[in-house]
Amino acid sequence: MDCTFFMTLFQRVFNAPVCIASSPDEATILVESIFGENTYLYHKKWRATFLFSGETHYCNSPHVYNFDCVLGVEETHDRFVKCPLYLLFLQTNPSLLEELKTMDKHTPSPLPPLSASVIITAPHGEARLRFMDRLEKHMPLFYGGKHKNNVGGPVSGHFNSPAMNDFYRRAKFAITMENSDRPYYVTEKLINGFRSSVVPIYWGTSRVSEFFNPKRFLHLKSGATEEDITEMIERMKSMTDEEYLRMIREPIMVRSMDDVIDEIAESVKKRLTLLTFQVVYVSSD
């Protein structure tokens, strides 16, 4: 990851060029993450302050209510602005965005056999683990991460490596489930399934369909029961080649990334404007 997304966002928010300062004393805008114990929030008077996290536990930050704007995945207060993590992933890797625009033209030949693949580093996510325990009783399930690895060692690379794509392509389905279900917790996992020209099996927020075409993946709903899991597995097993090809030829995105970033920028502007009005009102009282 790099700062590309924030540069793009803040240029639209402030309608001016934005650059990265070499020290906090030179900067006018502060952007912090939840990682680390130090903060520059109280270092000086900032023009604007932002807290960002693509993780779900940023609400635990002791300073979360003191930032002008919180860019995250779950509403904490009236200064929250939704900011799904997949945006940073695609902005950091622009070639991947171009891939997604043309993936509906890609057809694997021959089609992979009935099987699934998954890459998990640690056994987190109760829904995901429960589904996989059931699934491996019905079809081959290739574990390419550190957790339950059965392919001779973890897949090399990180996040967007060609090795990850090659691994997912060995199976008909890619398990691209989130660790938790939060309103805008949408990570790179689903994108990596799309990029491999297979059908992703997703679990996570229902709001994922605000960004990605629900006809292009299978979505195990939140709070899935044993019956829901059985139904999903049976759908995977019974999917014909024609259905499979129709699904992977569907367009992937329902909204352009520019459109989503513009929406976020407008939301940030509103938050900062409201904050300014509050300051003016108090100062003139």
N, C-alpha and C positions, 0 to 999 in steps of 0.2 A: 504494500500500500504506500501511496505518497500523498502529497497535498493537492493533487489535481482537482479533486472534487470540491474542496473548500475554496480554491482559487476561482473555479467556475461559479460556485454558488454566491460568493461574496461580491464578485464583480457585478452580478445581477442584482444583489440586494442593495449595494451602495452606488450602483451606476458609475463606477470609477475603476481605474486599474488597481489591482491589488498585488502587493509583493510580500515576500517573506522577510521579516526583519532578522538581523543577526543577534539581537538581544532584546529583552523585554522593555528596556528603557527606550528603544527606538520605535517600538510598535505602538499602535493605537487600538488594535483589536486583539482580544485574547481568545484563543481556542484551546481548550484542555480536554483530555480524556479522563477516564476514571482510574487509569493505571498510575501507580506511584502515590506516595503520601504527600508530596509537596504541591503547593498551589501558588500561582501568581495572581490569584483573584484579588488579593488585598494589597498587592505590590504598589499600585498607584490608581489614579482615576482613569479608567478605560473608556473609550468611546462606546464600545460594546463588548460584552463577554458571552462566550458560548461554551457549553459543556456538550461533548459528543461521546456517544458510545454505541457500538454495534452489538454490545452484549445486553443481556436482559437484567443485570443486577446493578445498573447505574443508579437506580433509585436509592441505593444504600450509601451513596456519596454524601458525606456530612455537609457538603457545600451546595447540594443540588438546587436548593431554593434561593441561592444568592446570585445565580447567573441570570443575565438578561434573557437568555434563550437556551432551552435544552433541546438538542437534536438527538432524538432517540427512537425507541420502538414502543414505548408504553407511556401513556400520559401520567405525568406527575403533578402538574399544576398548570395554571393558565398561560405559562410561558413555554409550554411544550410544543414542539413541531415534529411531526413524523419524519423519519429519515431512515428508510430501510437500508441495511448494509450492502445489499447487492449493487446499489448505485456507485459506491466507492470502488467496488470490485471492477465494474465495467469501465469507470472513468480511469482507473489505474491501468487497465488493459484494453485500450481502445480497439485493438484488433479483434478481441472477443466479441465486441458489440457488432462489428461487421460480419463476423461468423454467424451470429444469431439471426441476422437479417436474411441470410440465404440458406439456413439449415433446412428449411422446408423443401429445398431442391435436392437434398442429399438422401439417397436411398441405399441402405446397407445391402450388399450382395455378396454371398447369400444372407438371408436373415439368420440371426443367431439362434441357437437352440433354446428351448424353454429352460430358462435359468435366470438367476438374478445376481447382482454384484453389489457390494457395499464397501465403503472405506470408513472405518471408525477407529479413532485413536484410543479412546477410553470408553468404558461402558456407562455412558450417560444417556439419559432419555428413556424413561420407563416404557413409553408407548412404542418407541422404536425397537427396543430390545424384545418386548413382548411379541411384536409382529414378526421379527426375524426368527425367534424361537419356533414360532408356528410355521413360518414359510419354509424353513429348511427341512421340514418333514414332507414337503410336497414337491420340491424341485431343488436342483443343485444351487447352493448359495455360496458364492465366492467372497471370502473376507480378505480384503486387500490392505487393511490397516493393521495396527498392532493388536487390536482386539480380535481374538479368535482367528488369527491369520491361518489360512489353509492353502496359500498359494506360494509357499516357499520364502516368504519374507514380505515386509511392507512395500507397497508401491513407492517408487522413488518420486522425487519432486514435491511440490507444494502448491496447493490451491488450483493452479491452472496449467500444470505440467502436461506435456504430450503423453507421458506414461500413464497418467490418470485417465485420459481419454481412451487410450488403448485398452486399459483394464476394463473400463465400463463397456466397451464395445464387444467384449467376449460373451456378454450375456444379453438376454432380450430386455431385461428390466434393470434399472439402476435404483437402488434404495437411497433416496436423497432427502431423508427426513431431518427436520430440525431437532434440536435438543429440547426445545420447549415451545409452547404455544403462547405467543404474545402478539398484540394487535398488528404491529409492523415489523416483527422479527422475521425478515426474509433475507437469507444469507446467500452465499455463492453456491450452496449445495445443489439447488435445483438447476441453476445455470449449467453446472458441470454435467448434469444428466442430459440436458438439451444438446450441449455441444458434442456429445458422443453419438448423436443420432439414434438414441434408444428411447424407450418410454420410461420416464422417471416415476417412481412411486413416492408420493409426498405426504408428509404429515406435518402440520403446523397451522399457522393462522389462516382463517378463511379469507382474509383480505388479500391473500396472495393473488387472487383472481383480479384484483385491481390493476395488476401489473403484467401478469402472464396468463396466456390463453388456457382456460381450464380444459379445453378439448385436447390439449397437447400433453397432458399428464394425468395420472390417476391420483386422486386425493383421498387418503384415509382420514375421515373426519375426526375432529377433536373429541375426546371422550369416547373413543371407539370401544364398543363392546366386543365380546368374543364372537358374536354373530356378525358384527361389522367386519372383523378381521377375516372370518371364514368367507364372507361374501367377496371381499377384495381378492383373496387368494384364488377363489373359484373363477373370478373374472379374468385374472391373469392366466390361469390354466386353460380357459376356454376361448381366449381371444384368437380369432382366425388371422391368417396372414393378411387378408384384405383389411380387417379392422386395424391391425397393427400398422400397416402401411398408410392407411388413411389418417391415423393419429399422428405419425411422425411427419406427415406432410402438412400438418396444420401450421399456420404462422405461430410464432412463439410469443411475441409481445403484443399486448393489447393497447399499450401506450408507449410513445417514444420516450426515451430517457430525457430528452430536452424538455418535453412537456412536464414530466414529473419534477425535474429540477426547478422549472419555472414556477410550478405550484408551491414547492417548498420555499422558494425565494419570496413569493408573495406573502406566504404565511409568516416568514421571518420579519418582513417589512411591517406587517400589521402589529406584531408583538413589540417591535422597537418603537413604532409610532405611538402605541398605547402607553408604553413606558415613558416616552418623552412628554406626552400630555399629562401624565400623572405628576411628573417632576415640575412642569410649568405650573400646574394647579397648586401644588403644595408651596412652591416658591412665592407665589403671588398672594397667598392667603394672609 
